[in-house]
């Protein structure tokens, strides 16, 4: 995976070539990523889905994160990013099923690991109409799936609350789905920049009101 080739960009967003993933994160080149947030509605209440990252992941193992996300390889288009949804969650969708939320630039730095992740994230929203147990997770990437009331998640993103009630499942070593129900604190979430969470929450709320009549 560290030898995957990514298209790289300068600070103005101009393409400047390609580089291996390991070099991209070491030198802090801007590169493209695909993010997709799943939402659903139950009894008129909007929910948002988050994945629980596999405990074997190099970065942020076991933490709650974007429903499905990944890097776009050098030879891939934005539309090819939907492969992440099928690979990680076992759900088949096309780019036409998704609602675009725009491109969000953000950076995560871990100096102790010599790691700089500068992403040009192409972000989408998907209205999932199936049950949560329909997700078939990629063991190496994802260990669980949970849902959270969106209004509570929105408040969390803006720092108005520090804990959230989550409900879903976690897969054990044999792949058996075990119910996961707990109160999650801020340290249980991948520490994306607060600005990223705020922008995402605001854009999703806007789309929920416009597309799903959840106002």
N, C-alpha and C positions, 0 to 999 in steps of 0.2 A: 504493500500500500504506500509506503514512503517513497517508492520509485515512480508512482503515478505522475504523469506530466500534466501540469496545470498552465493555463494561459495567465500571464501576469500583466499588471497594469501599473502605471506610475500614479502619483498623487492626484493628477488631473483626470484620471480615468482613461488615459490613452494606452492602448495595447503596446507592450514593449517586447513581447516574445513568450517563451515558455520556460518552465523550470520544474525540476522534480519537487514533489510535495514537501520533502524534508527540507530542501533549500528554501522553498517559499516561506515556510514557517520560521526558519532560522534567520533569514534576512529581512523578513517582514514585507514581502511583496503583496500588493493588492491582488486578489484573485476572486473568481466567481463561485458562488454557492447557491444551492436551491433549498428553500425553506417552505414547508407546507404545514399549516396549522389546521387541525380538524375541529369542527364544532358540530353540535347536535342540539336538538330541542326536545325536551321531555315535559309534557304537561304545561307547555307554554314557557318553560324555564330554559334559557340557553346555557349550554355547558361547553367547555373547551377540553380537548384531550391533550395529555402530555405523555410522552414515553418515559420509561425508566431505563436509563442506560445500563448496558450490561456491566456486571462487576469486573469483567475482563478487559474493558476498554482502557486504553492508555490515558485518555483525557476524561476527567470527571466521571469515573466509574460509579454506577449506582445512583446518580443524580437524575432529577426530573428535568426534561428538556423538550424542545420543539417536537411536535408529533412525528414529523419525518424531515430529515435534512441531510445534506451531504455536499461534497465538492463537485463542481462541474469539471470534467476532464477536458484537456485541451481540444480534443476532437468532437466534443459534445456541444449541442445547442441548448438553449434554455429549455426547450420542449423535452429534451432528453432527460431532464432532471426528474421527471415523474417516475423514472425507474427506481428512485430511492423509496417511493411509497410502496411499490410492489416488493422490493427487496427487503425492506425493514419490517413492513406490516402485513404483507400478503394480501393487499387490497389493490385491485386493478382499477385504475382511473386513467383518463386521457387529459391532456392539457386543457381541452375544451370544457372539462368538468370543473375546472378550478377558477376561482375569482382572484385576479391579480391585486396585490396590495402594494406594488411598487418595488423599487430597489432601495435597500437600506444599507448604508455603509457603517460598519462598526469594527472595533479593534479590541482584541483581548490579548493581554501580555502576561507572561509568566517568566519573570526574569530568572528565577532559580532554575528553570528548565531551558533557558535560552530559546523561548518560544514566543513568536509574535504572529497572531492570527488576524490579518486584515482582510475582511470579507466584503465583497460587493454582493449582498444577499438579495436574490430574486425571490420575493416572498409571495405566497399564495394562501388562499383560504379554501377549504373544502367542507361542504355540508354532508356529513356522514349520516346515512339513514339506517344503517344496520346496528346490530347489538354489539356491545363492547367485546363479547366473547368471540366475535367473528374475526378478530385480528389474529393472524398467524405470524408470530414474531421470528425475526432472524436472530438466532441465539447469540451469535458473536457480537451483535450490535445492540439488541434491545432485550431487556429481561422482564418488562412489564408495561402495562398501559393503564392509565388512570384518567378519570374525568373530574372536573372541578366546575362549580357554578361560575359562569362567566363574570357575573357582577362582582363576586368575591375576588376572582382573579384580577379583574380590572383595578380594584382597590389595592390589591397586593402590588401590582406593577407600579402604582403611584405612591407606594410607601405608606398607605393609610391603614394597612394591617400587616402583621408579620407572620401570621399562620393561616393555613388553608386546610379545609377538610377535603381529603381525596378518597376516591372510591374506584376500585378497579381490580386488577389481578396482577400477580407476579408468577412467572413460570419457574418451577423448581428444576433440579438437574435432569429430571426425566422428561421435562416438557409439560408436566401437569400444571394446570392453571390453579393457583391458590388465591383466594380472595385477599385483596389488600385494601384495608380501610384504616386510616389513621389521620392524625393532624400533622401536616407537614410544615416545618419552619423554613425560614429563608435559606438556611444552610443546606436544605434538601434539594435546592434548585441550582442548575448550572448558572454561574455568576456572569451572565451576559451583562453588558453595560445597562445601567438603569434606563438610559435614553432609549435603547433598543426596546426594552419591555414597554416603556411608555408609548412609543410610536406604534408598536404592534397592537397594544390594547386599544388605543384610540381608533386605529384603522379597522380593527375587527368589529368594534362596537358600531362604527359607522356602517359597515357592510351588513351587520346583523339587522340594524334598523331598516336599511334600504332593501335588502334582499329577502330577509326571513321574517319581516314584520314582527320583530321582538321588542319594539319600542313600548 
